[in-house]
Amino acid sequence: MIAMRFETEVIDIIQRTHNVKSFRFPRPASFTYKPGQYMFITIKKGPDQLRKPFSISSSPTEEGFIEFTKKFTDHPFSMTLKDMKVGDWAAIDGPYGNFTFEGEFDRVGLTSGGVGITPLRSICKYCADTMSKAKITLLYGNRTEEDIIFRKEFEEMLKLYKNLKVVFTVDEPNARWTGRVGVIDAGMIKDEIPDYLKTVFYLCGPPGMVEALRKLLGNMGIQGDQIKTENFQGY
């Protein structure tokens, strides 16, 4: 894919959770990308411009828009983004990155925490829309049930795409929670992905989580080309 830069404007803002929003922009016909790639977003703060990389949370199969998704913090970029409205100016530069999947492996394990789900949402949506023959299991951890991003979208994918398995796990379950509890560990991986030794794993989340999962998988006999990570904190 050849990267391109263009000016654009916000066409939609979607509240995903209490502190996470998705921002959508028109997708030029010439802007092509692979599921899992990222792009640089530039926004204006007064006379200044702020630039930051973000994973593309939309899928290449969603032709009408490009989307990225952000958890809000007290960082200047985040605070400026929080105040953005439909019609506001932005610039996009991309796509970049090799953290991609288009069906080239038979078995895939996607592991994520929090807003690190964004490139994996792109991958899952692409595979669901193209009816990929790959067997995909997503293990997605969050602090609470209310923090799960794209929950409804994943539940819709599960109805249509039988090769997808989604496992939500939370650290602080409420009384209604019937899913898994706790961090992604060796026991959870073995339970949910019995053929883990034949699986290619994609890791995305906070740096500490990604490094811990890499070591965990290594101790389970999974390493080298069986582990894919992204080397920037663009989520």
C-alpha positions in Angstrom: 0.0 0.0 0.0 1.3 3.5 -0.9 0.8 6.1 1.8 -1.0 9.3 1.0 -1.8 12.5 2.8 -5.0 14.5 2.5 -7.0 17.1 4.3 -10.5 16.1 5.4 -13.2 16.7 8.0 -15.1 14.8 10.6 -18.4 13.3 9.3 -19.4 11.3 12.4 -18.5 10.9 16.1 -19.7 7.7 17.8 -19.7 7.3 21.6 -18.4 3.7 22.2 -18.1 3.8 26.0 -18.1 6.4 28.7 -14.6 7.5 27.8 -14.1 6.2 24.3 -15.2 7.7 21.0 -14.8 6.8 17.3 -14.2 9.5 14.7 -15.1 9.0 11.1 -13.9 10.7 7.9 -14.9 10.4 4.3 -12.8 7.7 2.6 -11.3 8.7 -0.8 -11.5 6.1 -3.4 -7.7 6.1 -3.7 -7.2 5.4 0.0 -6.5 1.7 0.3 -5.3 -0.1 3.4 -5.1 -3.6 5.0 -6.9 -4.5 8.2 -4.7 -3.8 11.1 -2.8 -0.9 9.7 -2.5 2.6 11.2 -2.5 6.2 10.1 -1.4 9.6 11.4 -4.1 12.1 12.4 -3.5 15.8 12.5 -5.9 18.2 14.2 -5.8 21.9 15.1 -5.4 23.4 18.5 -5.7 27.2 17.9 -2.9 28.1 15.6 -1.0 24.9 16.3 -1.4 21.5 14.7 -1.1 18.2 16.7 -0.2 14.9 15.1 -0.5 11.4 16.5 -0.7 7.8 15.1 -3.8 5.7 15.5 -4.8 2.2 14.4 -7.6 2.2 11.8 -10.6 0.7 13.5 -12.7 0.5 10.4 -12.3 -2.3 7.9 -11.3 -2.0 4.2 -14.7 -3.5 3.4 -16.4 -0.4 4.9 -15.9 1.8 1.8 -17.8 4.9 2.9 -15.6 6.0 5.7 -12.3 5.7 7.6 -12.4 5.5 11.4 -10.1 5.7 14.4 -11.1 5.2 18.0 -9.7 7.0 21.0 -9.8 6.6 24.8 -9.7 10.1 26.3 -6.9 11.1 28.7 -5.5 14.4 29.9 -3.0 14.5 27.1 -3.2 17.8 25.0 -4.1 15.8 21.8 -6.8 13.9 23.6 -8.3 17.0 25.3 -8.4 18.8 21.9 -10.0 15.8 20.2 -12.6 15.5 22.9 -13.9 18.9 21.9 -14.0 18.2 18.1 -17.3 18.3 16.3 -18.7 17.1 13.0 -17.3 19.3 10.2 -14.0 20.1 12.0 -10.8 19.9 10.0 -8.3 17.1 10.1 -5.5 15.7 8.0 -4.8 12.0 7.4 -1.5 10.4 6.5 -1.3 6.7 5.9 -1.6 3.8 5.8 1.4 2.3 7.6 2.3 -0.9 9.5 2.7 -4.6 9.0 0.3 -5.7 11.8 -2.1 -7.0 9.3 -4.2 -10.1 8.5 -6.2 -10.9 5.4 -6.7 -14.6 5.9 -3.2 -15.9 5.3 -3.1 -18.1 8.4 -5.5 -21.0 9.1 -5.7 -20.3 12.9 -5.4 -17.0 14.5 -5.5 -15.9 18.2 -6.2 -12.2 18.7 -5.4 -10.9 22.2 -6.1 -7.4 23.4 -6.8 -5.1 26.4 -8.8 -1.9 26.5 -8.6 0.4 23.5 -5.9 -1.9 22.0 -8.9 -3.6 20.4 -9.0 -1.1 17.5 -6.8 -2.9 14.8 -8.3 -6.2 15.9 -11.8 -4.9 15.3 -10.7 -4.0 11.8 -9.3 -7.5 11.2 -12.4 -9.2 12.6 -14.8 -7.1 10.5 -12.8 -7.7 7.4 -12.7 -11.5 7.9 -16.5 -11.5 8.7 -17.3 -9.4 5.6 -15.1 -11.6 3.3 -16.2 -14.8 5.0 -12.6 -15.8 5.5 -11.9 -19.5 6.1 -9.5 -18.7 8.9 -10.4 -19.9 12.4 -10.3 -16.7 14.6 -10.4 -16.5 18.4 -10.5 -13.1 20.1 -9.5 -12.8 23.8 -10.4 -9.3 24.9 -9.8 -8.0 28.5 -11.2 -5.0 30.2 -11.6 -3.6 33.7 -15.4 -3.8 33.7 -18.2 -4.9 31.5 -19.0 -1.2 30.7 -15.4 -0.7 29.3 -15.9 -3.3 26.5 -15.5 -1.4 23.2 -17.4 -2.6 20.1 -19.3 -5.2 22.1 -22.5 -4.9 20.0 -20.5 -5.0 16.8 -18.7 -8.2 17.8 -22.0 -9.8 18.8 -23.4 -9.0 15.4 -20.3 -10.5 13.7 -20.8 -13.7 15.7 -24.3 -14.1 14.2 -23.0 -14.0 10.7 -19.5 -15.4 10.8 -19.2 -18.8 12.3 -15.4 -19.0 12.2 -15.2 -16.2 14.8 -15.1 -16.8 18.5 -15.1 -13.9 20.9 -14.2 -14.2 24.6 -14.7 -11.2 26.8 -13.0 -11.2 30.2 -13.2 -8.5 32.9 -11.2 -7.8 36.1 -14.2 -6.4 38.1 -17.4 -8.3 37.3 -20.8 -7.1 38.4 -23.5 -9.4 39.6 -24.9 -9.9 36.1 -21.6 -10.9 34.5 -21.5 -14.5 33.2 -18.3 -14.3 31.1 -14.7 -14.9 32.1 -13.0 -13.1 34.9 -9.3 -12.1 35.2 -6.4 -11.3 33.0 -5.5 -13.4 29.9 -3.3 -16.2 31.2 -2.0 -19.6 30.0 -5.1 -21.3 31.4 -7.5 -19.1 29.5 -5.5 -19.5 26.3 -5.5 -23.3 26.6 -9.2 -23.4 27.4 -10.3 -21.1 24.6 -7.7 -22.0 22.0 -6.9 -25.7 22.4 -4.9 -25.8 19.2 -2.7 -22.9 20.4 0.5 -24.5 19.3 -0.8 -24.3 15.7 -2.1 -20.8 16.1 -0.6 -17.4 15.1 -1.1 -14.8 17.8 -1.7 -11.1 17.3 -1.0 -9.0 20.5 -2.3 -5.4 20.9 -2.8 -3.4 24.0 -0.8 -1.4 26.7 3.0 -2.1 26.3 3.2 -3.9 29.6 0.4 -6.3 28.7 1.9 -7.0 25.2 5.3 -7.8 26.7 3.7 -10.0 29.4 1.7 -11.9 26.8 4.8 -12.3 24.6 6.7 -13.9 27.5 3.7 -16.0 28.4 3.3 -17.4 24.9 7.0 -18.0 24.7 6.8 -20.2 27.9 3.9 -22.1 26.2 6.1 -22.9 23.2 4.9 -20.1 20.9 7.4 -17.7 19.6 9.1 -16.2 16.6 6.8 -15.9 13.5 3.9 -17.2 15.5 3.7 -13.9 17.4 2.7 -10.6 15.7 2.8 -7.2 17.5 2.6 -3.5 16.5 5.7 -1.4 17.5 3.9 1.9 18.1 1.4 3.0 20.8 -1.2 4.3 18.4 -4.5 3.4 20.1 
